[in-house]
Amino acid sequence: MVYEEEKKDRVSATGVTGTVLGGAALAFATGLLNGNGLFGNQNPANSATYMLSQKDAQIAKLESERYTDAETKALSKEVCDLKQRVAAIEVAEPLRERILQEQINCVTNTVNRLVQPMIPSINVSYPAPIPTVAIQGTTTPTSNSGSNG
């Protein structure tokens, strides 16, 4: 019986070895037929997986460049708008200062006129006072415009 068990072990080991060697031979033959060379893929650039990954990398690069270009364009437009606003402010600033100074001068002149004391000038002519006539105990103003009496 011992002889039979050794024979079984040898047969099973031979079967496993044969299966492994058969699989390796199949892979080797497939590699030679697909142009991978004697010891595997000699030129990785010929591999379909490699070429696909290269195309994917190129597509990703182009998409990132497109995104970057769009963002750069948007930022350039915003910077241009800001430059125009700054230029407009620089042009408008002297005008704004002049208008503000004119308004300050106007308010200052008004305040100066209101603060001056109200003293009449001797050059201003006033009408003569109206004389009053006593009639039966009351005084009434008389008019000097038409009668001399």
C-alpha positions in Angstrom: 0.0 0.0 0.0 2.8 2.3 0.6 3.9 1.8 -2.9 0.5 2.9 -4.2 0.5 6.1 -2.1 3.9 7.1 -3.3 2.7 6.4 -6.9 -0.4 8.6 -6.3 1.8 11.5 -4.9 4.1 11.2 -7.8 1.2 11.2 -10.3 -0.5 14.2 -8.7 2.8 16.1 -8.6 3.5 15.2 -12.2 -0.1 16.3 -13.1 0.3 19.7 -11.3 3.8 20.2 -12.9 2.4 19.3 -16.3 -0.5 21.7 -15.9 1.8 24.5 -14.9 4.2 23.8 -17.7 1.4 23.6 -20.1 0.0 26.9 -19.0 3.4 28.5 -19.3 3.9 27.1 -22.7 0.5 28.4 -23.8 1.3 31.9 -22.4 4.6 31.8 -24.2 3.1 30.7 -27.5 0.4 33.4 -27.2 3.0 36.0 -26.4 5.1 35.1 -29.4 2.0 35.1 -31.7 0.9 38.5 -30.4 4.3 40.0 -31.1 5.3 40.3 -27.5 8.7 38.8 -28.1 10.5 35.8 -26.6 10.6 37.0 -23.0 7.4 39.0 -22.8 6.5 42.4 -24.1 9.8 43.8 -25.5 8.2 47.2 -26.6 5.6 48.5 -24.1 4.5 51.1 -26.7 3.0 48.3 -28.8 0.8 47.3 -25.9 -2.9 48.2 -26.3 -3.2 49.0 -22.6 -0.2 51.3 -22.8 -1.5 53.1 -25.9 -4.9 53.5 -24.3 -3.4 55.0 -21.1 -1.3 57.4 -23.3 -4.5 58.5 -25.1 -6.3 58.9 -21.7 -3.4 61.0 -20.4 -3.4 63.2 -23.5 -7.2 63.7 -23.2 -6.9 64.7 -19.6 -4.1 67.1 -20.4 -6.2 68.7 -23.2 -9.2 69.0 -20.9 -7.1 70.6 -18.2 -5.6 73.1 -20.7 -9.1 74.0 -21.9 -10.3 74.5 -18.3 -7.2 76.6 -17.5 -7.7 78.7 -20.7 -11.3 79.4 -19.8 -10.4 80.4 -16.2 -7.5 82.6 -17.5 -9.9 84.3 -20.0 -12.4 85.0 -17.2 -9.7 86.4 -14.9 -8.3 88.5 -17.7 -11.7 90.0 -18.4 -12.2 90.7 -14.7 -8.8 92.4 -14.5 -9.6 94.5 -17.6 -12.9 95.6 -16.0 -11.1 96.5 -12.8 -8.5 98.5 -14.8 -11.3 100.4 -16.5 -13.0 101.2 -13.2 -9.8 102.4 -11.7 -9.1 104.6 -14.7 -12.6 106.0 -14.5 -12.1 106.8 -10.8 -8.8 108.5 -11.5 -10.5 110.7 -14.2 -13.5 111.4 -12.0 -11.6 112.2 -8.8 -10.4 115.7 -9.7 -14.0 116.5 -10.9 -15.4 115.2 -7.7 -12.9 117.2 -5.7 -13.8 120.4 -7.6 -17.5 119.8 -7.1 -17.0 119.1 -3.4 -14.9 122.3 -3.0 -17.6 124.4 -4.8 -20.2 123.0 -2.4 -18.0 123.7 0.6 -17.5 127.3 -0.6 -21.2 127.8 -1.2 -22.0 126.6 2.3 -19.2 128.7 3.8 -20.5 131.8 2.0 -24.1 131.2 3.2 -22.9 130.7 6.8 -20.8 133.9 6.6 -23.8 135.9 5.4 -26.0 134.5 8.2 -23.5 135.2 10.9 -22.9 138.9 9.9 -24.5 141.4 12.3 -27.6 143.2 10.9 -26.4 146.8 11.1 -28.1 149.1 8.5 -25.9 151.0 6.3 -26.1 154.8 6.2 -26.1 154.7 2.5 -29.5 153.0 2.4 -32.4 155.5 2.1 -35.4 155.0 4.2 -38.8 156.7 3.6 -39.7 159.7 5.8 -41.7 158.9 8.8 -45.5 159.5 8.5 -46.7 162.5 10.6 -49.6 161.9 12.9 -52.5 164.5 13.3 -54.6 164.7 16.5 -58.3 164.5 15.9 -60.6 164.6 18.8 -58.2 162.9 21.1 -56.9 160.3 18.8 -54.0 160.3 16.5 -54.3 159.2 12.9 -51.7 159.2 10.3 -51.9 161.7 7.5 -50.8 161.3 4.0 -48.4 163.9 2.5 -48.7 162.5 -1.0 -51.2 164.9 -2.6 -52.2 167.7 -0.3 -50.2 170.6 1.0 -52.2 172.0 3.8 
